[in-house]
């Protein structure tokens, strides 16, 4: 089983993290190595924040699941965790990234970055569209963090975006996507040009 770190907005979306953890424990889907990073001081230098999260908190995880609710995109800790998961460090190497849109976002689109997902996770989808326009990604995924959009546009980043219903209805889909993210993690060329978020964004509706 792969070691998975779950990044999410604690105040709004704890229920989803708890459900993932329950499934993982009950069905031996993955090893959850998530921890609370609220005690990382945002006054530290960017490199120090990255090192603490990646080397101390993400530990030896190899896949990061980002749970996306309505307020996730503005959370500094989530941005730090995504950045640190994508950073190829000396202690811990970069992870594969899987994004799960929660029901609160009313998702209608998904992105299959790995070929195996198209047949096994989305057998009901008969055609696929390649997108290279940021505005179109932002229209389709209005709640995704900016750093995720950056890497949907990066041709070799391999970030998949799915919906909660797609995994809740069939846990094999979750396993398939975790395995795909793990298998391709070392091949990813992530875009880390965006500065790490310094503050939480104001809540929005």
N, C-alpha and C positions, 0 to 999 in steps of 0.2 A: 504493500500500500504506500501511496505517496503522502508526504507530509505537506499539509495545506495550511496556509495562513488566510484568515478571512478578514477583509477590510470592510468596514461599514460604519454608518452613523449610529453611535450607541444609543442616543436619546430616542430616535424614531424607529430604528429597525432591529432592535435587539431580538424581537420575536423570530425574525428570519435567521439570524445567526444561531439562535437556540434550536430551531428546527433542523438546520443543516447539521449541527453537532449531534442532535438526537439520531438522525438518519445515519450519520457516519458511525456512531457507536453501535447502533442496533444492527446494521447490515454490513459492518466492516468495509465501508466505502473508501475512507481515507483517514489519516491521522491528523486531527485538528491540533495545531500548535499555536493558535491565536492567543494573544495576550492583550491587556489594556495598556495603551500607550499614552494615556492622558497625562502622565507625569513627565513627559519629555518637554522641557522648557523651550518655548519658541524664541527665547532670547539668545539661545546658543547659536554659534556659527552654523551656516548651512551644512558644511561638511561634517560637523559634529553631530547634527541631527540625523543626517543620513547614516553615519556610522553607527550611532546608538540603535536606531530602528532596525537597520539591516543586520548588524552583527550581534546585537543583544536580544532584539525582540523577534525578528523574523527567523533568527537562528538558522537551522539547516533546512528550512522549508524550500520546496522546489516549485510549488504552484501557489499563486495568490488568487483567491476569488474575491472580486469586488462586488458587493451587494449595493445596488443603486436604488435609492428611494428618492423622494422629491427634494430633499435637502442635501443629499450626499455631495453634490458637485461643489458646494461651498465650504466643505469641512477641511480644515488644514491638515488634520491628522490623516485623513484618507489620502490626500495628495502626497503627504510625506511617505505613506506606506506604499502607494503606487510607485513613486519615484524610487524608493529604496528597493522595491521588488524588481524593478527594471535595471537597477545599477549593477554592473558586473564588478564586484569587489574582490579583494584578495582573500577575505575570510569566507564570504558566501557569494556564490555566483548568481547571476540573474535568474529570475523565475519565469515560468510561463504564466500568462495572465488570462483569466476567464471572468467576464463581466456578466452578472445576472441582474436583469431589470426586475424590480419588485412590482407587485400588482398596483401599488399606489401610483406608478408612473404610466399605467395603461399602455404598455408597449404594443406596438404593431409591426415592428421590424426586428430583424436579427442579422448577425454577421457570422458566417462560418469561415474562419480563417484556415481551417485544416480540412483537407479533402474528405477524411473519414467521417466528419460530422455531417456532410451533406447527405450521404446515403443512410447513415445510422440514426441521426438525430432528427433530420428533416426529410423523411421519405415522402412527405406530402407536398414538398416544394419541387416543382418541375422546371423552374428556370431561375437563374441567378443574375444579378446586375452588379457590375463593377462601378464603384463610385470613386471619383477623384476630387470631388468638390466639397470643401469644408462646409459651405452653407447648407448643402444637401444633407450631410451627416448631422449637422446641428438641428435641422428640421426633423429628421427621423429620430434623433436621440437627444431631445431637449434637456434631459436630466443627467446626461453623462458628463463626468469631469472633463475639463479641457485637456488634461494630459492623456486621457483615453482617446479623445477625438484626434489629438496629435498623432497618436500611434495607429489609429485606423487609417490615417492618411499615409503613414510610413509603409512603403511597399513590402518591407521585410520584417515587420514587427509581429505579425501573426497574433492579433488579439481578437478573440471571439466574443460576441455579445449575444446572449440568449435571454429568455424570459423565465420567470419563476415557474409559470405553469408548465413550461416545456420540461423542466426537471422534476417538478412535483408529480406530474402525471406518469413519469417513467424514470426511476432513479438510475436505470442503465444509461440514460442520456447523460446524466451528471458524470458518471464514471468514464464514459467515452470522451467527454470534453476535458476532464481532468487529465486523462491519459494522453490526449492529443497535445494539450498545453505542455505537459511534462516532456513528451518526446521531442517537441520542436523548440524547447526553451533556449537551448544553446545556439540555435540558428537565428534567433531573433536579433534584429538590429533596431533597438528602440531609439526613439527620439526623446532625448532628455534636455532639450534646449530651453524649455519653459522653466523659469525660476520656481523654486519651491514656494508654495503659498505661505505667507507670513501670518495671516489672520483668517478667522472664519468670516465668510460672507454673511451679510444680514439675511435673516430668514425671508423667504419669498413664497408666494402662493402660486 
